[in-house]
Amino acid sequence: MFTLPVYNSEGKEIDTIKLNADIFDGSQNSDCLHQAIEAYKANQRKGLAATKTRGEVSGGGKKPWKQKGTGRARVGSTRSPLWRHGGVVFGPHPRDFSYELPQKIKALALKTSLNTRLKENNFLILDEFKVESPKTKLAVNILTNLKLFSPKLKKERKVLFLTHKLDADLKKALKNISFLTVDLAKDCHAYEVMNNQKLLITKAGLSDLTERLK
């Protein structure tokens, strides 16, 4: 069973918490993780690429020349795919790339991603993320206290912040932080966990996540 420290907004350790052994057991299933990430990326695709066939290109209604007697090859339309300005034979058309994965695979993929961040020591638990006013500076100060951000870093580390609820002031304070991704713990998925190097979660958010995966 893993036991992690709980920090306050000043970056001080105020408590410890035991993680649920059924979820945070260190196990990893790379096959399920791969399937979940590929499915997520496929579901984000727009599928708007389109070309016109010879029947959709404008013009070409008249036969360019008579069938016989000219010495040239027979042709029925100036919009043949062989001609300039003609239609496209096997071009792309709008389509839906999305598909559904079984819930068990998605849950196992999320569990794998969480265990990966836990093994890397990139899993932080925060007592509560609270700002007095909706100012980005106050939110950045909390992240700096937790050593998730430093002005001296040449490259910012991407951080995923999971919480139980997101009020208007907190949402406004966090929205302009370029390296931070914010989501509700009950809605998070494997792709966003793996797409960020650090995971910050509130105690209430951890409770939601545990309840969801149990």
Secondary structure, 3 states (H helix, E strand, C coil): CCEEEEECCCCCEEEEEECCCCCCCCCCCHHHHHHHHHHHHHHHCCCCCCCCCCCCCCCCCCCCCCCCCCCCCCCCCCCCCCCCCCCCCCCCCCCCCCCCCCHHHHHHHHHHHHHHHHHCCCEEEECCCCCCCCCHHHHHHHHHHCCCCCCCCCCCCCEEEEECCCCHHHHHHHCCCCCEEEEEHHHCCHHHHHCCCEEEEEHHHHHHHHHHHC
